[in-house]
Amino acid sequence: MVDDEFCAVEVVEPPAPPRPIDPRELTMLTLLELVLKDRPRLYQALRLPAATPRLLPRLLAISLTGFVLYGVAMSLVFTATGRWPSLMSLPAWLETPRATLLAFAPIESTLGNLGPWVNGEAAALVAAYAFGLIAASAVCLPSLYFYCLLAGVRMTMLEVVVHTLKSKAVAAVALVGILPIYVAVAMGVVIFGAGELVLAGTMWLGLILPFIAGLWGTVALYQGFAPLCDTMPAERAKRRECFLRRLVLSWSACYTAVVPVMIYTIWETLSRG
């Protein structure tokens, strides 16, 4: 009886193959759920040419929604502090580089702290971040396409656009997830009357939150590109994955250099108008 127990063999069935994705299932809510819960299935959807027409507008909508929510939240934080960013034009700053490019000045308006919401400054902030973060990706797209070709990954420009929007959507979702924590900290700084240095640091932290959330987008961009190395011979795939990782980091550095200039230029132009 004991021998029978030791000789028993447990049969393990192989895992079932993933269910094929129907492009018609890719609604905005479904994509949001895939971003949060099932990235491998999202990457599987990205490889379907038939899904591209549905993915492009929906990933863009998720990205813009997240960035708009961030802009509104930052406008509320600035309103609560009673201070608003004062921007100097880049040409003027280049003539006097010792001047402060961005300073937090007290809100001076007959409407009190609601002034920026009425005179359009809050709308300028929201538009600058929402449009600037997307537009900077568009500016850097040719570089990313070239890097993919350099790494030996066979992709079309349209596929690069889809993967870029996917990384923006992941970053936007991460940004919305970080926002409640940041707003709670900022409100604590305002309510408990922290010093000017702490208050300024808190506001600066808010302005760079999209760059922190962008780390998740960078990881998602690489994770989406790495499986595409199966389009090349097996002996080259592992070596090219390492090379692709470095190229994605290089592109992220390029994007990080472009996006602050893009956001600031749009913000300053809209505020001046």
Buried (B, 14 or more C-beta within 10 A) or exposed (E): EEEEEEEEEEEEEEEEEEEEBEBEEBEBEBBBEBBEEBBEBBBBBBBBEEBBEBBBEBBBBBBBBBBBBBBBBBBBBBBBBEBBBBBBBEEEBEEEEEEEBBEBEEBEBEEEBEBBBEEEBBBBBBBBBBBBBBBBBEBBBEBBBEBBEEBBBEBEEEBBBBBBBBBBBBBBBBBBEBBEEBBEBBBEBBEEEEEEEEBBEBBEEBBEBBBBBBEBBBBBBBBBBBBBBEEBEEEEBEEBBEBBBEBBEEBBEBBBEBBBEBBBBBBBEBBEE
